[in-house]
Amino acid sequence: MALRLPFFYLVSFAAWDNNIPMKTALYWHALGGGRVQCDLCPHQCRLADGQWGVCRARQAMDGELKAAGYGHLSAAHLDPVEKKPLYHVYPGARIYSIGGWGCNLGCEFCQNWGISQQSPLPGPEYAPDTIAEQAVKSGSIGVAYTYNEPLIGYEFVSDCAQRVRARGLRNVLVTNGFVLPGPADALLPWIDAVNLDIKSMEESFYKKSCHAALPPVLDFACRARAGGCHVEITNLVIPGMNDRDNLFEELASWMAVHLGRHTPLHLSGYHPDYKSKNPPTPLATLEHACELCARQLDYVYIGNQVSRHGADTVCPGCHATLIERAGYLVKIAGLTAAGQCVRCGRAFDGLVAQTK
């Protein structure tokens, strides 16, 4: 099968939807005296009139909580699905990818801080129907909510996801998973695949370096799996912070027990950015971590580094190569049209297009 070329170009809209009314947020309650409490994520920000939440996307206004980022995009691209990264979701396909502004974490090493640490900027606003139609016109498999933290734009993601599903396309969530159970359970039925960032298995790391907590993230992973979503995990490996052997082993063990050993893990290379001055991740560290995690997981990949180690997908049953990768170039080498290993017939652990 021929190599499928990646697509990186910016997708521009022919027109946008101006003057979308400020939308009242979901998941909040009034505290009295004009104050409100957000009930979307574990921060549960208590806000006076005019104040913004930690996420920079939700604002108290006139005794209500407003979804201030609704319809505001920081980026829209037609990407290889592997860029999310998702290696087991329609390999070689393209997905329409959109991002907004803000994040409910404050990671000092953030690789996208230019949009994640920024409130929505003035500009065009887009309606959910416009997003869904653009996904159809672009020929993509669906929409990925990515780049910044999509869950803080919960209302827009939910509205878009329902319209995308109605058009027979897929929804992908690339997230830090820092959300409360109620909102998570309401959104996940509309989501087909999740790439979840587990930054460390140390609670102290989350508190000090991310200004957040680990247990809600692990809970979200379990909810996504129980809800029928395809789940892949990303771990950004930062020298001197979360690159100890015991942390890799603990992550792999937790995934194997709670998500299943067939759950893909992406070990991603870090580069110095935002407030972090730690040196870039050595390739040797990623390759060593890959070997450790592969003792407990069937699929372990290396990202943001060029390495033949941890690039291809290999059948856990017979060790035949199913998918070959060179960067974002993808070759389906050993899968049938029905998504089975051509050698042993084992079903592919992921989502593939079913053809007769």
C-alpha positions, 0 to 999 in steps of 0.5 A: 500500500502506498505511503500517505502524505501528511497535511500541514496547511492552515484551513481558512474559512470562507466566512465566519459567524459574527455576533454569536451571543455570549453563552451562559456556561454549563456546570456552575452555581450561584454563591450569593452576592453576585458571586458564582462557583464553576463546577467544571473542573476540580479547581471549582473557581469562586468568582466575583463579577468580572473575574476570570477562572484559572482557565482564562476561558470562563468569566463571572458576569451579571451573576452568571458564569459565561463561556467567554471562549465560545466559538473563538479559535486560535487555530484550525488545521487539517492534520494527520491523525498521528499528530494528535498523537493517535496511532490507532485511530484510522492510521494515515487519515486526516482530521480537522483540528481546532483549538481555542484559548486557555488552560486549567493547568499552569505547567511551567514546561508548557509546549503550547503556552502561547495559546494555553496561557492566554485569554480569548483574543478578539477575532472571528467567532465560529458556530458549531454547524460551521465547524461540522460543515468544514470537517465534511468539506475538508474530507477529514474523518472528523474533528479533533479538539486540541492545541489548547485544553479543549475541556475548558471550552466545554460548551463549544466542544459539546455543541460541535461534537453533537453536530459532527456525530450527526454528520457521521464523522468522528470526534477526538479529544486531546486533553489533560483530563482535569475535569469533574466526573459529571461533565466528563460523563455527559461529554464522553458519549459524543467522543470516539477517541481520547489522547490523554496527557498523564504528566507524571505518576507523582502527585507532588509533580502535579501540585508543584509543576502543573498547579493541579492534581493527579487523581482526577486525571486518572479518574477521567482515563478510567471513565473514558475507557468505561464509556467506550472511547478509544484511549491513548496516553501521552507522557511528556518526558522532562529530564530531571523532573519525571524521567525516573525508571520507577515512574515509567514502570508505575505508569505502565503498570497503572495503564495495564491494570486500569486501561488494559495492556493494549492501550497505546502509550506515547513517550514524547520528547520535551524541549525547553519552553515557557518557564522551564530551562531543563535540557531537551529529552535525550533520545536514549532516555526515550528509548530506555523508557520505551523498553521498560514500558513495553514489558507491561504494554503491547504498544509503546511509541516515541514521539517528537524524536526520530527513532526507528525504536517505537515508531511502527505498530507490531502485532502482539500476537505474531509480531508481524509489522502492522503499520510502518511510520516515518514521521507522519508518513504512514504505510499500512503494511499488515492489516486487512481491510477489516482491521485484522493482522494479515498473518494471524488474524488478530483484530487491531486494537483501535479504530479502522475504516471497515470496508467490505 
